[in-house]
């Protein structure tokens, strides 16, 4: 039986900071608080955004590589988590879409 979920991706960089610590740590904490069962963070080797290039030279390890946080959850849980992350960090780049878990 299939289960409908919302798949969510959040885009930011290693250098992004939250209110008290690294943004990645604060976002993962928010997901825990909203009972999201799990999440994965991917580190990019290269990338660019609206403000230019994210420094991603592996020889110099700039500390500002692009990151993607990904998770899925039932649609109402995912939407609540997205809203909480956006309240925490306005302007956060979030993409989401409906998906199905095939069992």
MODELLER restraints for C-alpha pairs under 7 A, 6 or more apart:
rsr = mdl.restraints
at = mdl.atoms
rsr.add(forms.Gaussian(group=physical.xy_distance, feature=features.Distance(at['CA:1:A'], at['CA:102:A']), mean=6.78, stdev=0.5))
rsr.add(forms.Gaussian(group=physical.xy_distance, feature=features.Distance(at['CA:1:A'], at['CA:103:A']), mean=5.69, stdev=0.5))
rsr.add(forms.Gaussian(group=physical.xy_distance, feature=features.Distance(at['CA:2:A'], at['CA:100:A']), mean=6.03, stdev=0.5))
rsr.add(forms.Gaussian(group=physical.xy_distance, feature=features.Distance(at['CA:2:A'], at['CA:101:A']), mean=5.46, stdev=0.5))
rsr.add(forms.Gaussian(group=physical.xy_distance, feature=features.Distance(at['CA:2:A'], at['CA:102:A']), mean=4.89, stdev=0.5))
rsr.add(forms.Gaussian(group=physical.xy_distance, feature=features.Distance(at['CA:2:A'], at['CA:103:A']), mean=5.94, stdev=0.5))
rsr.add(forms.Gaussian(group=physical.xy_distance, feature=features.Distance(at['CA:3:A'], at['CA:100:A']), mean=5.40, stdev=0.5))
rsr.add(forms.Gaussian(group=physical.xy_distance, feature=features.Distance(at['CA:3:A'], at['CA:101:A']), mean=5.07, stdev=0.5))
rsr.add(forms.Gaussian(group=physical.xy_distance, feature=features.Distance(at['CA:3:A'], at['CA:102:A']), mean=6.91, stdev=0.5))
rsr.add(forms.Gaussian(group=physical.xy_distance, feature=features.Distance(at['CA:4:A'], at['CA:74:A']), mean=6.66, stdev=0.5))
rsr.add(forms.Gaussian(group=physical.xy_distance, feature=features.Distance(at['CA:4:A'], at['CA:99:A']), mean=5.98, stdev=0.5))
rsr.add(forms.Gaussian(group=physical.xy_distance, feature=features.Distance(at['CA:4:A'], at['CA:100:A']), mean=4.58, stdev=0.5))
rsr.add(forms.Gaussian(group=physical.xy_distance, feature=features.Distance(at['CA:4:A'], at['CA:101:A']), mean=6.49, stdev=0.5))
rsr.add(forms.Gaussian(group=physical.xy_distance, feature=features.Distance(at['CA:5:A'], at['CA:72:A']), mean=6.26, stdev=0.5))
rsr.add(forms.Gaussian(group=physical.xy_distance, feature=features.Distance(at['CA:5:A'], at['CA:73:A']), mean=5.29, stdev=0.5))
rsr.add(forms.Gaussian(group=physical.xy_distance, feature=features.Distance(at['CA:5:A'], at['CA:74:A']), mean=4.48, stdev=0.5))
rsr.add(forms.Gaussian(group=physical.xy_distance, feature=features.Distance(at['CA:5:A'], at['CA:75:A']), mean=5.39, stdev=0.5))
rsr.add(forms.Gaussian(group=physical.xy_distance, feature=features.Distance(at['CA:5:A'], at['CA:98:A']), mean=5.94, stdev=0.5))
rsr.add(forms.Gaussian(group=physical.xy_distance, feature=features.Distance(at['CA:5:A'], at['CA:99:A']), mean=5.34, stdev=0.5))
rsr.add(forms.Gaussian(group=physical.xy_distance, feature=features.Distance(at['CA:5:A'], at['CA:100:A']), mean=5.73, stdev=0.5))
rsr.add(forms.Gaussian(group=physical.xy_distance, feature=features.Distance(at['CA:6:A'], at['CA:72:A']), mean=5.46, stdev=0.5))
rsr.add(forms.Gaussian(group=physical.xy_distance, feature=features.Distance(at['CA:6:A'], at['CA:73:A']), mean=5.66, stdev=0.5))
rsr.add(forms.Gaussian(group=physical.xy_distance, feature=features.Distance(at['CA:6:A'], at['CA:74:A']), mean=6.05, stdev=0.5))
rsr.add(forms.Gaussian(group=physical.xy_distance, feature=features.Distance(at['CA:6:A'], at['CA:75:A']), mean=5.03, stdev=0.5))
rsr.add(forms.Gaussian(group=physical.xy_distance, feature=features.Distance(at['CA:6:A'], at['CA:78:A']), mean=6.22, stdev=0.5))
rsr.add(forms.Gaussian(group=physical.xy_distance, feature=features.Distance(at['CA:6:A'], at['CA:96:A']), mean=6.52, stdev=0.5))
rsr.add(forms.Gaussian(group=physical.xy_distance, feature=features.Distance(at['CA:6:A'], at['CA:97:A']), mean=5.55, stdev=0.5))
rsr.add(forms.Gaussian(group=physical.xy_distance, feature=features.Distance(at['CA:6:A'], at['CA:98:A']), mean=4.55, stdev=0.5))
rsr.add(forms.Gaussian(group=physical.xy_distance, feature=features.Distance(at['CA:6:A'], at['CA:99:A']), mean=5.74, stdev=0.5))
rsr.add(forms.Gaussian(group=physical.xy_distance, feature=features.Distance(at['CA:7:A'], at['CA:71:A']), mean=5.98, stdev=0.5))
rsr.add(forms.Gaussian(group=physical.xy_distance, feature=features.Distance(at['CA:7:A'], at['CA:72:A']), mean=4.34, stdev=0.5))
rsr.add(forms.Gaussian(group=physical.xy_distance, feature=features.Distance(at['CA:7:A'], at['CA:73:A']), mean=6.91, stdev=0.5))
rsr.add(forms.Gaussian(group=physical.xy_distance, feature=features.Distance(at['CA:7:A'], at['CA:96:A']), mean=5.49, stdev=0.5))
rsr.add(forms.Gaussian(group=physical.xy_distance, feature=features.Distance(at['CA:7:A'], at['CA:97:A']), mean=5.51, stdev=0.5))
rsr.add(forms.Gaussian(group=physical.xy_distance, feature=features.Distance(at['CA:7:A'], at['CA:98:A']), mean=6.22, stdev=0.5))
rsr.add(forms.Gaussian(group=physical.xy_distance, feature=features.Distance(at['CA:7:A'], at['CA:99:A']), mean=6.29, stdev=0.5))
rsr.add(forms.Gaussian(group=physical.xy_distance, feature=features.Distance(at['CA:8:A'], at['CA:70:A']), mean=5.59, stdev=0.5))
rsr.add(forms.Gaussian(group=physical.xy_distance, feature=features.Distance(at['CA:8:A'], at['CA:71:A']), mean=5.45, stdev=0.5))
rsr.add(forms.Gaussian(group=physical.xy_distance, feature=features.Distance(at['CA:8:A'], at['CA:72:A']), mean=5.96, stdev=0.5))
rsr.add(forms.Gaussian(group=physical.xy_distance, feature=features.Distance(at['CA:8:A'], at['CA:95:A']), mean=5.82, stdev=0.5))
rsr.add(forms.Gaussian(group=physical.xy_distance, feature=features.Distance(at['CA:8:A'], at['CA:96:A']), mean=4.34, stdev=0.5))
rsr.add(forms.Gaussian(group=physical.xy_distance, feature=features.Distance(at['CA:8:A'], at['CA:97:A']), mean=6.80, stdev=0.5))
rsr.add(forms.Gaussian(group=physical.xy_distance, feature=features.Distance(at['CA:9:A'], at['CA:68:A']), mean=6.40, stdev=0.5))
rsr.add(forms.Gaussian(group=physical.xy_distance, feature=features.Distance(at['CA:9:A'], at['CA:69:A']), mean=5.59, stdev=0.5))
rsr.add(forms.Gaussian(group=physical.xy_distance, feature=features.Distance(at['CA:9:A'], at['CA:70:A']), mean=4.55, stdev=0.5))
rsr.add(forms.Gaussian(group=physical.xy_distance, feature=features.Distance(at['CA:9:A'], at['CA:71:A']), mean=6.85, stdev=0.5))
rsr.add(forms.Gaussian(group=physical.xy_distance, feature=features.Distance(at['CA:9:A'], at['CA:94:A']), mean=5.76, stdev=0.5))
rsr.add(forms.Gaussian(group=physical.xy_distance, feature=features.Distance(at['CA:9:A'], at['CA:95:A']), mean=5.23, stdev=0.5))
rsr.add(forms.Gaussian(group=physical.xy_distance, feature=features.Distance(at['CA:9:A'], at['CA:96:A']), mean=6.26, stdev=0.5))
rsr.add(forms.Gaussian(group=physical.xy_distance, feature=features.Distance(at['CA:10:A'], at['CA:68:A']), mean=5.52, stdev=0.5))
rsr.add(forms.Gaussian(group=physical.xy_distance, feature=features.Distance(at['CA:10:A'], at['CA:69:A']), mean=5.04, stdev=0.5))
rsr.add(forms.Gaussian(group=physical.xy_distance, feature=features.Distance(at['CA:10:A'], at['CA:70:A']), mean=6.49, stdev=0.5))
rsr.add(forms.Gaussian(group=physical.xy_distance, feature=features.Distance(at['CA:10:A'], at['CA:93:A']), mean=5.70, stdev=0.5))
rsr.add(forms.Gaussian(group=physical.xy_distance, feature=features.Distance(at['CA:10:A'], at['CA:94:A']), mean=4.52, stdev=0.5))
rsr.add(forms.Gaussian(group=physical.xy_distance, feature=features.Distance(at['CA:10:A'], at['CA:95:A']), mean=6.45, stdev=0.5))
rsr.add(forms.Gaussian(group=physical.xy_distance, feature=features.Distance(at['CA:11:A'], at['CA:67:A']), mean=5.98, stdev=0.5))
rsr.add(forms.Gaussian(group=physical.xy_distance, feature=features.Distance(at['CA:11:A'], at['CA:68:A']), mean=4.79, stdev=0.5))
rsr.add(forms.Gaussian(group=physical.xy_distance, feature=features.Distance(at['CA:11:A'], at['CA:69:A']), mean=6.68, stdev=0.5))
rsr.add(forms.Gaussian(group=physical.xy_distance, feature=features.Distance(at['CA:11:A'], at['CA:93:A']), mean=5.38, stdev=0.5))
rsr.add(forms.Gaussian(group=physical.xy_distance, feature=features.Distance(at['CA:11:A'], at['CA:94:A']), mean=6.53, stdev=0.5))
rsr.add(forms.Gaussian(group=physical.xy_distance, feature=features.Distance(at['CA:12:A'], at['CA:66:A']), mean=6.00, stdev=0.5))
rsr.add(forms.Gaussian(group=physical.xy_distance, feature=features.Distance(at['CA:12:A'], at['CA:67:A']), mean=5.39, stdev=0.5))
rsr.add(forms.Gaussian(group=physical.xy_distance, feature=features.Distance(at['CA:12:A'], at['CA:68:A']), mean=6.55, stdev=0.5))
rsr.add(forms.Gaussian(group=physical.xy_distance, feature=features.Distance(at['CA:13:A'], at['CA:64:A']), mean=5.73, stdev=0.5))
rsr.add(forms.Gaussian(group=physical.xy_distance, feature=features.Distance(at['CA:13:A'], at['CA:65:A']), mean=5.61, stdev=0.5))
rsr.add(forms.Gaussian(group=physical.xy_distance, feature=features.Distance(at['CA:13:A'], at['CA:66:A']), mean=4.31, stdev=0.5))
rsr.add(forms.Gaussian(group=physical.xy_distance, feature=features.Distance(at['CA:13:A'], at['CA:67:A']), mean=5.05, stdev=0.5))
rsr.add(forms.Gaussian(group=physical.xy_distance, feature=features.Distance(at['CA:14:A'], at['CA:63:A']), mean=6.19, stdev=0.5))
rsr.add(forms.Gaussian(group=physical.xy_distance, feature=features.Distance(at['CA:14:A'], at['CA:64:A']), mean=4.78, stdev=0.5))
rsr.add(forms.Gaussian(group=physical.xy_distance, feature=features.Distance(at['CA:14:A'], at['CA:65:A']), mean=5.61, stdev=0.5))
rsr.add(forms.Gaussian(group=physical.xy_distance, feature=features.Distance(at['CA:14:A'], at['CA:66:A']), mean=6.39, stdev=0.5))
rsr.add(forms.Gaussian(group=physical.xy_distance, feature=features.Distance(at['CA:14:A'], at['CA:67:A']), mean=6.41, stdev=0.5))
rsr.add(forms.Gaussian(group=physical.xy_distance, feature=features.Distance(at['CA:15:A'], at['CA:63:A']), mean=6.63, stdev=0.5))
rsr.add(forms.Gaussian(group=physical.xy_distance, feature=features.Distance(at['CA:15:A'], at['CA:64:A']), mean=5.04, stdev=0.5))
rsr.add(forms.Gaussian(group=physical.xy_distance, feature=features.Distance(at['CA:16:A'], at['CA:22:A']), mean=6.58, stdev=0.5))
rsr.add(forms.Gaussian(group=physical.xy_distance, feature=features.Distance(at['CA:16:A'], at['CA:23:A']), mean=5.68, stdev=0.5))
rsr.add(forms.Gaussian(group=physical.xy_distance, feature=features.Distance(at['CA:17:A'], at['CA:23:A']), mean=4.57, stdev=0.5))
rsr.add(forms.Gaussian(group=physical.xy_distance, feature=features.Distance(at['CA:18:A'], at['CA:26:A']), mean=6.49, stdev=0.5))
rsr.add(forms.Gaussian(group=physical.xy_distance, feature=features.Distance(at['CA:27:A'], at['CA:85:A']), mean=6.51, stdev=0.5))
rsr.add(forms.Gaussian(group=physical.xy_distance, feature=features.Distance(at['CA:30:A'], at['CA:85:A']), mean=6.89, stdev=0.5))
rsr.add(forms.Gaussian(group=physical.xy_distance, feature=features.Distance(at['CA:31:A'], at['CA:81:A']), mean=6.28, stdev=0.5))
rsr.add(forms.Gaussian(group=physical.xy_distance, feature=features.Distance(at['CA:34:A'], at['CA:81:A']), mean=6.03, stdev=0.5))
rsr.add(forms.Gaussian(group=physical.xy_distance, feature=features.Distance(at['CA:36:A'], at['CA:73:A']), mean=6.27, stdev=0.5))
rsr.add(forms.Gaussian(group=physical.xy_distance, feature=features.Distance(at['CA:38:A'], at['CA:71:A']), mean=6.44, stdev=0.5))
rsr.add(forms.Gaussian(group=physical.xy_distance, feature=features.Distance(at['CA:39:A'], at['CA:69:A']), mean=6.90, stdev=0.5))
rsr.add(forms.Gaussian(group=physical.xy_distance, feature=features.Distance(at['CA:39:A'], at['CA:70:A']), mean=5.63, stdev=0.5))
rsr.add(forms.Gaussian(group=physical.xy_distance, feature=features.Distance(at['CA:39:A'], at['CA:71:A']), mean=4.56, stdev=0.5))
rsr.add(forms.Gaussian(group=physical.xy_distance, feature=features.Distance(at['CA:40:A'], at['CA:69:A']), mean=5.76, stdev=0.5))
rsr.add(forms.Gaussian(group=physical.xy_distance, feature=features.Distance(at['CA:40:A'], at['CA:70:A']), mean=5.31, stdev=0.5))
rsr.add(forms.Gaussian(group=physical.xy_distance, feature=features.Distance(at['CA:40:A'], at['CA:71:A']), mean=6.53, stdev=0.5))
rsr.add(forms.Gaussian(group=physical.xy_distance, feature=features.Distance(at['CA:41:A'], at['CA:67:A']), mean=6.69, stdev=0.5))
rsr.add(forms.Gaussian(group=physical.xy_distance, feature=features.Distance(at['CA:41:A'], at['CA:68:A']), mean=5.54, stdev=0.5))
rsr.add(forms.Gaussian(group=physical.xy_distance, feature=features.Distance(at['CA:41:A'], at['CA:69:A']), mean=4.40, stdev=0.5))
rsr.add(forms.Gaussian(group=physical.xy_distance, feature=features.Distance(at['CA:41:A'], at['CA:70:A']), mean=6.32, stdev=0.5))
rsr.add(forms.Gaussian(group=physical.xy_distance, feature=features.Distance(at['CA:42:A'], at['CA:67:A']), mean=5.58, stdev=0.5))
rsr.add(forms.Gaussian(group=physical.xy_distance, feature=features.Distance(at['CA:42:A'], at['CA:68:A']), mean=5.06, stdev=0.5))
rsr.add(forms.Gaussian(group=physical.xy_distance, feature=features.Distance(at['CA:42:A'], at['CA:69:A']), mean=6.42, stdev=0.5))
rsr.add(forms.Gaussian(group=physical.xy_distance, feature=features.Distance(at['CA:43:A'], at['CA:65:A']), mean=6.66, stdev=0.5))
rsr.add(forms.Gaussian(group=physical.xy_distance, feature=features.Distance(at['CA:43:A'], at['CA:66:A']), mean=5.99, stdev=0.5))
rsr.add(forms.Gaussian(group=physical.xy_distance, feature=features.Distance(at['CA:43:A'], at['CA:67:A']), mean=4.68, stdev=0.5))
rsr.add(forms.Gaussian(group=physical.xy_distance, feature=features.Distance(at['CA:43:A'], at['CA:68:A']), mean=6.61, stdev=0.5))
rsr.add(forms.Gaussian(group=physical.xy_distance, feature=features.Distance(at['CA:44:A'], at['CA:65:A']), mean=6.09, stdev=0.5))
rsr.add(forms.Gaussian(group=physical.xy_distance, feature=features.Distance(at['CA:44:A'], at['CA:66:A']), mean=5.08, stdev=0.5))
rsr.add(forms.Gaussian(group=physical.xy_distance, feature=features.Distance(at['CA:44:A'], at['CA:67:A']), mean=5.94, stdev=0.5))
rsr.add(forms.Gaussian(group=physical.xy_distance, feature=features.Distance(at['CA:45:A'], at['CA:56:A']), mean=5.60, stdev=0.5))
rsr.add(forms.Gaussian(group=physical.xy_distance, feature=features.Distance(at['CA:45:A'], at['CA:65:A']), mean=6.71, stdev=0.5))
rsr.add(forms.Gaussian(group=physical.xy_distance, feature=features.Distance(at['CA:46:A'], at['CA:54:A']), mean=6.88, stdev=0.5))
rsr.add(forms.Gaussian(group=physical.xy_distance, feature=features.Distance(at['CA:46:A'], at['CA:56:A']), mean=4.96, stdev=0.5))
rsr.add(forms.Gaussian(group=physical.xy_distance, feature=features.Distance(at['CA:46:A'], at['CA:65:A']), mean=6.97, stdev=0.5))
rsr.add(forms.Gaussian(group=physical.xy_distance, feature=features.Distance(at['CA:46:A'], at['CA:66:A']), mean=6.96, stdev=0.5))
rsr.add(forms.Gaussian(group=physical.xy_distance, feature=features.Distance(at['CA:47:A'], at['CA:53:A']), mean=6.36, stdev=0.5))
rsr.add(forms.Gaussian(group=physical.xy_distance, feature=features.Distance(at['CA:47:A'], at['CA:54:A']), mean=5.64, stdev=0.5))
rsr.add(forms.Gaussian(group=physical.xy_distance, feature=features.Distance(at['CA:47:A'], at['CA:66:A']), mean=6.33, stdev=0.5))
rsr.add(forms.Gaussian(group=physical.xy_distance, feature=features.Distance(at['CA:48:A'], at['CA:54:A']), mean=5.15, stdev=0.5))
rsr.add(forms.Gaussian(group=physical.xy_distance, feature=features.Distance(at['CA:54:A'], at['CA:64:A']), mean=6.47, stdev=0.5))
rsr.add(forms.Gaussian(group=physical.xy_distance, feature=features.Distance(at['CA:54:A'], at['CA:65:A']), mean=6.10, stdev=0.5))
rsr.add(forms.Gaussian(group=physical.xy_distance, feature=features.Distance(at['CA:54:A'], at['CA:66:A']), mean=6.51, stdev=0.5))
rsr.add(forms.Gaussian(group=physical.xy_distance, feature=features.Distance(at['CA:55:A'], at['CA:62:A']), mean=6.13, stdev=0.5))
rsr.add(forms.Gaussian(group=physical.xy_distance, feature=features.Distance(at['CA:55:A'], at['CA:64:A']), mean=6.02, stdev=0.5))
rsr.add(forms.Gaussian(group=physical.xy_distance, feature=features.Distance(at['CA:55:A'], at['CA:65:A']), mean=6.18, stdev=0.5))
rsr.add(forms.Gaussian(group=physical.xy_distance, feature=features.Distance(at['CA:56:A'], at['CA:62:A']), mean=6.52, stdev=0.5))
rsr.add(forms.Gaussian(group=physical.xy_distance, feature=features.Distance(at['CA:56:A'], at['CA:65:A']), mean=5.33, stdev=0.5))
rsr.add(forms.Gaussian(group=physical.xy_distance, feature=features.Distance(at['CA:72:A'], at['CA:78:A']), mean=6.90, stdev=0.5))
rsr.add(forms.Gaussian(group=physical.xy_distance, feature=features.Distance(at['CA:86:A'], at['CA:92:A']), mean=6.05, stdev=0.5))
